[in-house]
Amino acid sequence: MSVRVGLGYDLHRLVPGRPLVLGGVEIPFERGEDGHSDGDALLHAITDALLGAAALGDIGEFFPPDDPRWKGADSRELLRAAWDAVRARGWRLENLDCVVALQRPKFLPHRERARESIAAVLGVEVDRVFVKAKTGEGLGPVGEGDAVEAWASALISAEAPV
Ligand code: MG
């Protein structure tokens, strides 16, 4: 059996007039992620963790930011497409563990919905997905409310990867 680990990271600027979407869940707030797609930093970090674990590339190669197909894209579709490519090589998900750094609003009340949303996109049990909520402790771009950051680590396994 093969086991592989992947790491993903993303940061998006928070600006007025954009939805705040994390883990595929829209969180009511007066600012949201700037970006070509819906800007879901958490799903982007997860997408990179899965692609990286399988050494298939990264989110920028799979979904080029200058490609009009991904303008305003629902990041759940990006994650699904990346995960399909990883799964097609015989990999299955052991677990995902993630961190969201967001000063305001609090992410914790939305954590369970985000876990369910991520698990649904990947077609796995919710207990394979966890997300922790951190603030920026008032420091730097996250702490000043100008950005959201997300990290994800993914463990994948296969009997005999293709
Ligand atoms: Mg991104």
Backbone and ligand atoms as CSV (ligand in chain L), in Angstrom:
chain,resi,resn,atom,element,x,y,z
A,1,MET,N,N,0.840,-1.204,0.000
A,1,MET,CA,C,0.000,0.000,0.000
A,1,MET,C,C,0.874,1.251,0.000
A,2,SER,N,N,0.458,2.250,-0.789
A,2,SER,CA,C,1.162,3.533,-0.828
A,2,SER,C,C,0.391,4.575,-0.037
A,3,VAL,N,N,1.127,5.425,0.653
A,3,VAL,CA,C,0.530,6.541,1.399
A,3,VAL,C,C,1.289,7.801,1.013
A,4,ARG,N,N,0.553,8.879,0.749
A,4,ARG,CA,C,1.201,10.138,0.356
A,4,ARG,C,C,0.557,11.284,1.118
A,5,VAL,N,N,1.347,12.313,1.422
A,5,VAL,CA,C,0.828,13.484,2.105
A,5,VAL,C,C,0.955,14.698,1.182
A,6,GLY,N,N,0.000,15.608,1.261
A,6,GLY,CA,C,0.043,16.830,0.459
A,6,GLY,C,C,-0.232,18.030,1.340
A,7,LEU,N,N,0.335,19.172,0.941
A,7,LEU,CA,C,0.164,20.416,1.691
A,7,LEU,C,C,-0.366,21.484,0.747
A,8,GLY,N,N,-1.337,22.236,1.199
A,8,GLY,CA,C,-1.868,23.336,0.394
A,8,GLY,C,C,-1.983,24.593,1.225
A,9,TYR,N,N,-1.810,25.730,0.577
A,9,TYR,CA,C,-1.911,27.026,1.249
A,9,TYR,C,C,-2.563,28.013,0.281
A,10,ASP,N,N,-3.360,28.941,0.809
A,10,ASP,CA,C,-3.893,30.006,-0.031
A,10,ASP,C,C,-4.160,31.250,0.809
A,11,LEU,N,N,-4.123,32.370,0.149
A,11,LEU,CA,C,-4.438,33.661,0.774
A,11,LEU,C,C,-5.263,34.455,-0.222
A,12,HIS,N,N,-6.322,35.075,0.247
A,12,HIS,CA,C,-7.073,35.997,-0.601
A,12,HIS,C,C,-7.298,37.300,0.148
A,13,ARG,N,N,-7.223,38.374,-0.621
A,13,ARG,CA,C,-7.535,39.699,-0.115
A,13,ARG,C,C,-9.041,39.774,0.164
A,14,LEU,N,N,-9.433,40.469,1.212
A,14,LEU,CA,C,-10.857,40.682,1.519
A,14,LEU,C,C,-11.243,42.089,1.082
A,15,VAL,N,N,-12.261,42.175,0.240
A,15,VAL,CA,C,-12.678,43.472,-0.317
A,15,VAL,C,C,-14.204,43.595,-0.241
A,16,PRO,N,N,-14.715,44.838,-0.238
A,16,PRO,CA,C,-16.171,45.019,-0.249
A,16,PRO,C,C,-16.763,44.532,-1.567
A,17,GLY,N,N,-18.015,44.136,-1.524
A,17,GLY,CA,C,-18.731,43.796,-2.754
A,17,GLY,C,C,-18.476,42.397,-3.268
A,18,ARG,N,N,-17.844,41.556,-2.440
A,18,ARG,CA,C,-17.600,40.173,-2.842
A,18,ARG,C,C,-18.149,39.256,-1.756
A,19,PRO,N,N,-18.656,38.062,-2.137
A,19,PRO,CA,C,-19.113,37.126,-1.109
A,19,PRO,C,C,-17.930,36.507,-0.361
A,20,LEU,N,N,-18.156,36.200,0.912
A,20,LEU,CA,C,-17.148,35.481,1.702
A,20,LEU,C,C,-17.538,34.007,1.691
A,21,VAL,N,N,-16.750,33.208,0.986
A,21,VAL,CA,C,-17.052,31.779,0.822
A,21,VAL,C,C,-15.878,30.974,1.341
A,22,LEU,N,N,-16.131,30.070,2.273
A,22,LEU,CA,C,-15.068,29.221,2.829
A,22,LEU,C,C,-15.579,27.794,2.943
A,23,GLY,N,N,-14.892,26.882,2.298
A,23,GLY,CA,C,-15.328,25.486,2.320
A,23,GLY,C,C,-16.624,25.274,1.559
A,24,GLY,N,N,-16.939,26.191,0.638
A,24,GLY,CA,C,-18.178,26.084,-0.124
A,24,GLY,C,C,-19.389,26.658,0.602
A,25,VAL,N,N,-19.145,27.268,1.760
A,25,VAL,CA,C,-20.231,27.839,2.568
A,25,VAL,C,C,-20.131,29.361,2.514
A,26,GLU,N,N,-21.228,30.018,2.165
A,26,GLU,CA,C,-21.226,31.479,2.134
A,26,GLU,C,C,-21.513,32.017,3.529
A,27,ILE,N,N,-20.636,32.910,3.981
A,27,ILE,CA,C,-20.716,33.461,5.333
A,27,ILE,C,C,-21.108,34.932,5.220
A,28,PRO,N,N,-22.222,35.328,5.836
A,28,PRO,CA,C,-22.650,36.725,5.720
A,28,PRO,C,C,-21.614,37.678,6.321
A,29,PHE,N,N,-21.140,38.634,5.500
A,29,PHE,CA,C,-20.143,39.605,5.967
A,29,PHE,C,C,-20.082,40.734,4.958
A,30,GLU,N,N,-19.567,41.883,5.375
A,30,GLU,CA,C,-19.566,43.037,4.468
A,30,GLU,C,C,-18.387,43.021,3.488
A,31,ARG,N,N,-17.474,42.070,3.651
A,31,ARG,CA,C,-16.368,41.924,2.705
A,31,ARG,C,C,-16.267,40.461,2.302
A,32,GLY,N,N,-15.610,40.236,1.163
A,32,GLY,CA,C,-15.413,38.867,0.707
A,32,GLY,C,C,-14.109,38.746,-0.044
A,33,GLU,N,N,-13.825,37.541,-0.523
A,33,GLU,CA,C,-12.532,37.283,-1.156
A,33,GLU,C,C,-12.483,37.840,-2.566
A,34,ASP,N,N,-11.435,38.613,-2.812
A,34,ASP,CA,C,-11.126,39.026,-4.173
A,34,ASP,C,C,-10.548,37.798,-4.877
A,35,GLY,N,N,-10.785,37.710,-6.175
A,35,GLY,CA,C,-10.224,36.566,-6.899
A,35,GLY,C,C,-10.960,36.336,-8.185
A,36,HIS,N,N,-10.339,35.506,-9.035
A,36,HIS,CA,C,-10.919,35.229,-10.342
A,36,HIS,C,C,-12.135,34.310,-10.195
A,37,SER,N,N,-11.987,33.278,-9.372
A,37,SER,CA,C,-13.109,32.385,-9.069
A,37,SER,C,C,-13.897,33.019,-7.924
A,38,ASP,N,N,-14.649,32.208,-7.182
A,38,ASP,CA,C,-15.352,32.753,-6.012
A,38,ASP,C,C,-14.383,33.085,-4.871
A,39,GLY,N,N,-13.101,32.710,-5.018
A,39,GLY,CA,C,-12.087,33.107,-4.040
A,39,GLY,C,C,-12.069,32.284,-2.762
A,40,ASP,N,N,-12.634,31.094,-2.796
A,40,ASP,CA,C,-12.730,30.249,-1.598
A,40,ASP,C,C,-11.341,29.724,-1.217
A,41,ALA,N,N,-10.680,30.462,-0.320
A,41,ALA,CA,C,-9.286,30.139,0.030
A,41,ALA,C,C,-9.161,28.737,0.620
A,42,LEU,N,N,-10.156,28.313,1.394
A,42,LEU,CA,C,-10.076,26.994,2.016
A,42,LEU,C,C,-10.141,25.888,0.960
A,43,LEU,N,N,-11.075,25.991,0.040
A,43,LEU,CA,C,-11.160,24.954,-1.006
A,43,LEU,C,C,-9.938,24.993,-1.921
A,44,HIS,N,N,-9.363,26.174,-2.133
A,44,HIS,CA,C,-8.158,26.246,-2.968
A,44,HIS,C,C,-6.984,25.551,-2.277
A,45,ALA,N,N,-6.859,25.744,-0.971
A,45,ALA,CA,C,-5.784,25.071,-0.230
A,45,ALA,C,C,-5.983,23.554,-0.269
A,46,ILE,N,N,-7.225,23.111,-0.124
A,46,ILE,CA,C,-7.515,21.672,-0.166
A,46,ILE,C,C,-7.210,21.100,-1.548
A,47,THR,N,N,-7.606,21.837,-2.589
A,47,THR,CA,C,-7.350,21.397,-3.966
A,47,THR,C,C,-5.851,21.213,-4.189
A,48,ASP,N,N,-5.053,22.168,-3.728
A,48,ASP,CA,C,-3.603,22.067,-3.884
A,48,ASP,C,C,-3.021,20.922,-3.055
A,49,ALA,N,N,-3.569,20.696,-1.873
A,49,ALA,CA,C,-3.064,19.600,-1.036
A,49,ALA,C,C,-3.293,18.249,-1.725
A,50,LEU,N,N,-4.466,18.084,-2.309
A,50,LEU,CA,C,-4.783,16.809,-2.971
A,50,LEU,C,C,-3.957,16.624,-4.238
A,51,LEU,N,N,-3.870,17.679,-5.049
A,51,LEU,CA,C,-3.072,17.587,-6.281
A,51,LEU,C,C,-1.597,17.347,-5.942
A,52,GLY,N,N,-1.130,18.036,-4.902
A,52,GLY,CA,C,0.275,17.887,-4.517
A,52,GLY,C,C,0.575,16.490,-3.992
A,53,ALA,N,N,-0.346,15.931,-3.219
A,53,ALA,CA,C,-0.133,14.590,-2.671
A,53,ALA,C,C,0.049,13.576,-3.797
A,54,ALA,N,N,-0.693,13.761,-4.872
A,54,ALA,CA,C,-0.610,12.837,-6.005
A,54,ALA,C,C,0.429,13.291,-7.035
A,55,ALA,N,N,1.106,14.410,-6.766
A,55,ALA,CA,C,2.104,14.976,-7.682
A,55,ALA,C,C,1.520,15.200,-9.077
A,56,LEU,N,N,0.308,15.748,-9.104
A,56,LEU,CA,C,-0.368,15.972,-10.388
A,56,LEU,C,C,-0.278,17.422,-10.857
A,57,GLY,N,N,0.352,18.277,-10.054
A,57,GLY,CA,C,0.418,19.682,-10.451
A,57,GLY,C,C,-0.161,20.538,-9.353
A,58,ASP,N,N,-0.556,21.760,-9.710
A,58,ASP,CA,C,-1.162,22.629,-8.708
A,58,ASP,C,C,-2.388,23.320,-9.305
A,59,ILE,N,N,-3.081,24.034,-8.459
A,59,ILE,CA,C,-4.371,24.611,-8.854
A,59,ILE,C,C,-4.203,25.610,-10.002
A,60,GLY,N,N,-3.070,26.324,-10.014
A,60,GLY,CA,C,-2.826,27.306,-11.071
A,60,GLY,C,C,-2.652,26.658,-12.441
A,61,GLU,N,N,-2.081,25.450,-12.464
A,61,GLU,CA,C,-1.914,24.726,-13.727
A,61,GLU,C,C,-3.231,24.103,-14.180
A,62,PHE,N,N,-3.977,23.575,-13.222
A,62,PHE,CA,C,-5.253,22.935,-13.559
A,62,PHE,C,C,-6.294,23.949,-14.001
A,63,PHE,N,N,-6.295,25.107,-13.336
A,63,PHE,CA,C,-7.333,26.113,-13.584
A,63,PHE,C,C,-6.665,27.472,-13.757
A,64,PRO,N,N,-6.044,27.737,-14.921
A,64,PRO,CA,C,-5.291,28.996,-15.099
A,64,PRO,C,C,-6.164,30.217,-14.831
A,65,PRO,N,N,-5.645,31.174,-14.018
A,65,PRO,CA,C,-6.436,32.346,-13.634
A,65,PRO,C,C,-6.845,33.208,-14.830
A,66,ASP,N,N,-6.100,33.098,-15.952
A,66,ASP,CA,C,-6.476,33.930,-17.108
A,66,ASP,C,C,-7.455,33.206,-18.035
A,67,ASP,N,N,-7.897,32.012,-17.645
A,67,ASP,CA,C,-8.855,31.262,-18.458
A,67,ASP,C,C,-10.271,31.709,-18.091
A,68,PRO,N,N,-11.020,32.285,-19.071
A,68,PRO,CA,C,-12.362,32.833,-18.755
A,68,PRO,C,C,-13.338,31.772,-18.232
A,69,ARG,N,N,-13.018,30.477,-18.454
A,69,ARG,CA,C,-13.916,29.420,-17.944
A,69,ARG,C,C,-14.040,29.460,-16.425
A,70,TRP,N,N,-12.985,29.965,-15.740
A,70,TRP,CA,C,-12.975,29.903,-14.274
A,70,TRP,C,C,-13.370,31.226,-13.638
A,71,LYS,N,N,-13.768,32.213,-14.464
A,71,LYS,CA,C,-14.174,33.506,-13.900
A,71,LYS,C,C,-15.445,33.324,-13.084
A,72,GLY,N,N,-15.379,33.684,-11.822
A,72,GLY,CA,C,-16.528,33.543,-10.939
A,72,GLY,C,C,-16.878,32.101,-10.613
A,73,ALA,N,N,-15.966,31.175,-10.943
A,73,ALA,CA,C,-16.259,29.746,-10.782
A,73,ALA,C,C,-16.545,29.392,-9.326
A,74,ASP,N,N,-17.445,28.448,-9.162
A,74,ASP,CA,C,-17.706,27.840,-7.859
A,74,ASP,C,C,-16.514,26.919,-7.567
A,75,SER,N,N,-15.783,27.224,-6.498
A,75,SER,CA,C,-14.571,26.447,-6.212
A,75,SER,C,C,-14.874,24.992,-5.882
A,76,ARG,N,N,-16.127,24.681,-5.556
A,76,ARG,CA,C,-16.479,23.265,-5.358
A,76,ARG,C,C,-16.298,22.492,-6.652
A,77,GLU,N,N,-16.581,23.172,-7.786
A,77,GLU,CA,C,-16.398,22.503,-9.091
A,77,GLU,C,C,-14.908,22.283,-9.368
A,78,LEU,N,N,-14.083,23.250,-8.977
A,78,LEU,CA,C,-12.633,23.093,-9.171
A,78,LEU,C,C,-12.111,21.933,-8.323
A,79,LEU,N,N,-12.538,21.904,-7.060
A,79,LEU,CA,C,-12.091,20.830,-6.169
A,79,LEU,C,C,-12.558,19.474,-6.697
A,80,ARG,N,N,-13.791,19.407,-7.155
A,80,ARG,CA,C,-14.333,18.135,-7.656
A,80,ARG,C,C,-13.520,17.651,-8.852
A,81,ALA,N,N,-13.207,18.568,-9.761
A,81,ALA,CA,C,-12.451,18.184,-10.964
A,81,ALA,C,C,-11.043,17.715,-10.586
A,82,ALA,N,N,-10.406,18.408,-9.646
A,82,ALA,CA,C,-9.065,17.998,-9.222
A,82,ALA,C,C,-9.112,16.643,-8.517
A,83,TRP,N,N,-10.101,16.479,-7.657
A,83,TRP,CA,C,-10.223,15.225,-6.911
A,83,TRP,C,C,-10.522,14.057,-7.858
A,84,ASP,N,N,-11.319,14.313,-8.898
A,84,ASP,CA,C,-11.588,13.275,-9.912
A,84,ASP,C,C,-10.276,12.816,-10.559
A,85,ALA,N,N,-9.384,13.783,-10.829
A,85,ALA,CA,C,-8.101,13.434,-11.462
A,85,ALA,C,C,-7.243,12.607,-10.508
A,86,VAL,N,N,-7.267,12.957,-9.224
A,86,VAL,CA,C,-6.477,12.215,-8.232
A,86,VAL,C,C,-7.051,10.811,-8.048
A,87,ARG,N,N,-8.375,10.750,-7.908
A,87,ARG,CA,C,-9.046,9.449,-7.717
A,87,ARG,C,C,-8.848,8.516,-8.897
A,88,ALA,N,N,-8.805,9.114,-10.113
A,88,ALA,CA,C,-8.650,8.307,-11.324
A,88,ALA,C,C,-7.324,7.551,-11.313
A,89,ARG,N,N,-6.370,8.025,-10.513
A,89,ARG,CA,C,-5.083,7.321,-10.380
A,89,ARG,C,C,-5.109,6.281,-9.267
A,90,GLY,N,N,-6.266,6.062,-8.691
A,90,GLY,CA,C,-6.391,4.993,-7.691
A,90,GLY,C,C,-6.284,5.451,-6.253
A,91,TRP,N,N,-6.144,6.762,-6.034
A,91,TRP,CA,C,-5.989,7.263,-4.668
A,91,TRP,C,C,-7.337,7.406,-3.970
A,92,ARG,N,N,-7.333,7.158,-2.682
A,92,ARG,CA,C,-8.488,7.465,-1.841
A,92,ARG,C,C,-8.037,8.372,-0.710
A,93,LEU,N,N,-8.989,9.089,-0.136
A,93,LEU,CA,C,-8.644,10.043,0.921
A,93,LEU,C,C,-8.682,9.357,2.277
A,94,GLU,N,N,-7.574,9.437,3.003
A,94,GLU,CA,C,-7.584,9.000,4.408
A,94,GLU,C,C,-8.160,10.123,5.257
A,95,ASN,N,N,-7.550,11.309,5.190
A,95,ASN,CA,C,-8.115,12.454,5.910
A,95,ASN,C,C,-7.551,13.764,5.404
A,96,LEU,N,N,-8.291,14.798,5.707
A,96,LEU,CA,C,-7.889,16.172,5.424
A,96,LEU,C,C,-7.902,16.913,6.747
A,97,ASP,N,N,-6.879,17.717,6.993
A,97,ASP,CA,C,-6.895,18.575,8.181
A,97,ASP,C,C,-6.523,19.988,7.722
A,98,CYS,N,N,-7.294,20.960,8.151
A,98,CYS,CA,C,-7.165,22.314,7.603
A,98,CYS,C,C,-7.166,23.355,8.706
A,99,VAL,N,N,-6.658,24.533,8.370
A,99,VAL,CA,C,-6.711,25.704,9.257
A,99,VAL,C,C,-7.199,26.893,8.432
A,100,VAL,N,N,-8.120,27.650,8.994
A,100,VAL,CA,C,-8.539,28.924,8.399
A,100,VAL,C,C,-8.114,30.027,9.355
A,101,ALA,N,N,-7.426,31.046,8.840
A,101,ALA,CA,C,-7.063,32.221,9.646
A,101,ALA,C,C,-7.879,33.404,9.144
A,102,LEU,N,N,-8.789,33.861,9.999
A,102,LEU,CA,C,-9.723,34.929,9.635
A,102,LEU,C,C,-10.008,35.727,10.902
A,103,GLN,N,N,-9.799,37.042,10.826
A,103,GLN,CA,C,-10.004,37.855,12.028
A,103,GLN,C,C,-11.491,38.054,12.324
A,104,ARG,N,N,-12.224,38.484,11.298
A,104,ARG,CA,C,-13.658,38.721,11.414
A,104,ARG,C,C,-14.320,38.309,10.123
A,105,PRO,N,N,-15.497,37.738,10.099
A,105,PRO,CA,C,-16.264,37.277,11.262
A,105,PRO,C,C,-15.664,35.984,11.809
A,106,LYS,N,N,-16.170,35.515,12.924
A,106,LYS,CA,C,-15.697,34.245,13.477
A,106,LYS,C,C,-16.052,33.108,12.517
A,107,PHE,N,N,-15.072,32.252,12.237
A,107,PHE,CA,C,-15.324,31.129,11.346
A,107,PHE,C,C,-15.927,29.936,12.095
A,108,LEU,N,N,-15.629,29.826,13.387
A,108,LEU,CA,C,-16.026,28.634,14.143
A,108,LEU,C,C,-17.510,28.272,14.011
A,109,PRO,N,N,-18.443,29.261,14.070
A,109,PRO,CA,C,-19.862,28.891,13.957
A,109,PRO,C,C,-20.216,28.255,12.614
A,110,HIS,N,N,-19.351,28.398,11.618
A,110,HIS,CA,C,-19.625,27.867,10.276
A,110,HIS,C,C,-18.821,26.612,9.981
A,111,ARG,N,N,-18.016,26.183,10.946
A,111,ARG,CA,C,-17.087,25.091,10.730
A,111,ARG,C,C,-17.782,23.778,10.357
A,112,GLU,N,N,-18.866,23.437,11.072
A,112,GLU,CA,C,-19.494,22.143,10.812
A,112,GLU,C,C,-20.119,22.109,9.420
A,113,ARG,N,N,-20.735,23.228,9.021
A,113,ARG,CA,C,-21.301,23.294,7.661
A,113,ARG,C,C,-20.197,23.168,6.625
A,114,ALA,N,N,-19.055,23.794,6.888
A,114,ALA,CA,C,-17.931,23.711,5.948
A,114,ALA,C,C,-17.422,22.272,5.851
A,115,ARG,N,N,-17.298,21.591,6.991
A,115,ARG,CA,C,-16.839,20.191,6.966
A,115,ARG,C,C,-17.788,19.336,6.133
A,116,GLU,N,N,-19.093,19.540,6.349
A,116,GLU,CA,C,-20.083,18.759,5.608
A,116,GLU,C,C,-20.011,19.050,4.117
A,117,SER,N,N,-19.825,20.325,3.786
A,117,SER,CA,C,-19.749,20.741,2.389
A,117,SER,C,C,-18.529,20.124,1.699
A,118,ILE,N,N,-17.383,20.173,2.369
A,118,ILE,CA,C,-16.149,19.618,1.795
A,118,ILE,C,C,-16.291,18.099,1.624
A,119,ALA,N,N,-16.807,17.436,2.663
A,119,ALA,CA,C,-16.972,15.979,2.593
A,119,ALA,C,C,-17.918,15.598,1.458
A,120,ALA,N,N,-18.968,16.394,1.251
A,120,ALA,CA,C,-19.934,16.105,0.186
A,120,ALA,C,C,-19.278,16.227,-1.187
A,121,VAL,N,N,-18.450,17.258,-1.372
A,121,VAL,CA,C,-17.770,17.426,-2.668
A,121,VAL,C,C,-16.853,16.238,-2.939
A,122,LEU,N,N,-16.169,15.776,-1.901
A,122,LEU,CA,C,-15.190,14.693,-2.082
A,122,LEU,C,C,-15.832,13.308,-2.032
A,123,GLY,N,N,-17.080,13.250,-1.580
A,123,GLY,CA,C,-17.754,11.960,-1.478
A,123,GLY,C,C,-17.177,11.088,-0.377
A,124,VAL,N,N,-16.805,11.720,0.752
A,124,VAL,CA,C,-16.238,10.966,1.880
A,124,VAL,C,C,-17.040,11.259,3.149
A,125,GLU,N,N,-16.785,10.456,4.194
A,125,GLU,CA,C,-17.447,10.671,5.469
A,125,GLU,C,C,-16.927,11.970,6.096
A,126,VAL,N,N,-17.821,12.648,6.836
A,126,VAL,CA,C,-17.446,13.933,7.458
A,126,VAL,C,C,-16.271,13.764,8.415
A,127,ASP,N,N,-16.152,12.589,9.057
A,127,ASP,CA,C,-15.073,12.448,10.039
A,127,ASP,C,C,-13.694,12.294,9.391
A,128,ARG,N,N,-13.624,12.327,8.081
A,128,ARG,CA,C,-12.313,12.370,7.412
A,128,ARG,C,C,-11.840,13.807,7.176
A,129,VAL,N,N,-12.683,14.772,7.522
A,129,VAL,CA,C,-12.393,16.190,7.230
A,129,VAL,C,C,-12.466,16.992,8.515
A,130,PHE,N,N,-11.402,17.758,8.794
A,130,PHE,CA,C,-11.478,18.656,9.941
A,130,PHE,C,C,-10.939,20.031,9.557
A,131,VAL,N,N,-11.492,21.047,10.204
A,131,VAL,CA,C,-11.064,22.426,9.942
A,131,VAL,C,C,-10.961,23.160,11.277
A,132,LYS,N,N,-9.821,23.809,11.503
A,132,LYS,CA,C,-9.664,24.626,12.703
A,132,LYS,C,C,-9.790,26.095,12.352
A,133,ALA,N,N,-10.306,26.867,13.310
A,133,ALA,CA,C,-10.496,28.304,13.107
A,133,ALA,C,C,-9.500,29.066,13.969
A,134,LYS,N,N,-8.703,29.925,13.310
A,134,LYS,CA,C,-7.766,30.792,14.026
A,134,LYS,C,C,-8.054,32.241,13.619
A,135,THR,N,N,-7.580,33.184,14.433
A,135,THR,CA,C,-7.614,34.593,14.029
A,135,THR,C,C,-6.187,34.995,13.655
A,136,GLY,N,N,-6.021,36.248,13.327
A,136,GLY,CA,C,-4.677,36.772,13.067
A,136,GLY,C,C,-4.108,37.476,14.287
A,137,GLU,N,N,-4.774,37.318,15.431
A,137,GLU,CA,C,-4.316,37.974,16.674
A,137,GLU,C,C,-4.120,39.480,16.483
A,138,GLY,N,N,-4.910,40.046,15.547
A,138,GLY,CA,C,-4.818,41.485,15.315
A,138,GLY,C,C,-3.569,41.915,14.573
A,139,LEU,N,N,-2.760,40.954,14.119
A,139,LEU,CA,C,-1.471,41.288,13.487
A,139,LEU,C,C,-1.495,41.007,11.993
A,140,GLY,N,N,-0.803,41.845,11.237
A,140,GLY,CA,C,-0.616,41.585,9.807
A,140,GLY,C,C,-1.913,41.710,9.033
A,141,PRO,N,N,-1.866,41.346,7.738
A,141,PRO,CA,C,-3.042,41.513,6.872
A,141,PRO,C,C,-4.259,40.719,7.344
A,142,VAL,N,N,-4.046,39.533,7.915
A,142,VAL,CA,C,-5.194,38.764,8.425
A,142,VAL,C,C,-5.762,39.462,9.652
A,143,GLY,N,N,-4.878,39.836,10.564
A,143,GLY,CA,C,-5.312,40.466,11.806
A,143,GLY,C,C,-5.999,41.798,11.590
A,144,GLU,N,N,-5.605,42.492,10.527
A,144,GLU,CA,C,-6.223,43.783,10.229
A,144,GLU,C,C,-7.478,43.642,9.384
A,145,GLY,N,N,-7.861,42.395,9.074
A,145,GLY,CA,C,-9.112,42.146,8.357
A,145,GLY,C,C,-9.007,42.334,6.860
A,146,ASP,N,N,-7.784,42.382,6.344
A,146,ASP,CA,C,-7.598,42.598,4.907
A,146,ASP,C,C,-7.408,41.309,4.121
A,147,ALA,N,N,-7.304,40.177,4.801
A,147,ALA,CA,C,-7.031,38.927,4.095
A,147,ALA,C,C,-7.533,37.738,4.897
A,148,VAL,N,N,-7.738,36.639,4.173
A,148,VAL,CA,C,-8.024,35.347,4.810
A,148,VAL,C,C,-6.976,34.369,4.298
A,149,GLU,N,N,-6.510,33.502,5.194
A,149,GLU,CA,C,-5.538,32.482,4.818
A,149,GLU,C,C,-6.096,31.112,5.157
A,150,ALA,N,N,-5.655,30.112,4.404
A,150,ALA,CA,C,-6.052,28.732,4.693
A,150,ALA,C,C,-4.897,27.786,4.384
A,151,TRP,N,N,-4.783,26.764,5.203
A,151,TRP,CA,C,-3.814,25.691,5.005
A,151,TRP,C,C,-4.579,24.360,5.013
A,152,ALA,N,N,-4.075,23.402,4.265
A,152,ALA,CA,C,-4.682,22.069,4.281
A,152,ALA,C,C,-3.591,21.028,4.141
A,153,SER,N,N,-3.730,19.942,4.897
A,153,SER,CA,C,-2.877,18.784,4.643
A,153,SER,C,C,-3.795,17.617,4.335
A,154,ALA,N,N,-3.382,16.835,3.360
A,154,ALA,CA,C,-4.192,15.702,2.894
A,154,ALA,C,C,-3.357,14.438,2.947
A,155,LEU,N,N,-3.940,13.371,3.459
A,155,LEU,CA,C,-3.285,12.065,3.412
A,155,LEU,C,C,-4.098,11.182,2.475
A,156,ILE,N,N,-3.440,10.669,1.448
A,156,ILE,CA,C,-4.111,9.794,0.486
A,156,ILE,C,C,-3.405,8.442,0.463
A,157,SER,N,N,-4.151,7.424,0.097
A,157,SER,CA,C,-3.565,6.076,0.065
A,157,SER,C,C,-4.090,5.333,-1.152
A,158,ALA,N,N,-3.361,4.300,-1.523
A,158,ALA,CA,C,-3.784,3.466,-2.656
A,158,ALA,C,C,-3.183,2.078,-2.504
A,159,GLU,N,N,-3.927,1.091,-2.936
A,159,GLU,CA,C,-3.390,-0.283,-2.950
A,159,GLU,C,C,-2.279,-0.356,-3.984
A,160,ALA,N,N,-2.592,0.187,-5.174
A,160,ALA,CA,C,-1.612,0.181,-6.260
A,160,ALA,C,C,-1.925,1.366,-7.171
A,161,PRO,N,N,-1.307,2.544,-6.882
A,161,PRO,CA,C,-1.621,3.727,-7.679
A,161,PRO,C,C,-1.274,3.517,-9.142
A,162,VAL,N,N,-2.087,4.110,-10.019
A,162,VAL,CA,C,-1.899,3.996,-11.479
A,162,VAL,C,C,-0.756,4.912,-11.915
L,1,MG,MG,MG,-7.055,31.020,-4.337
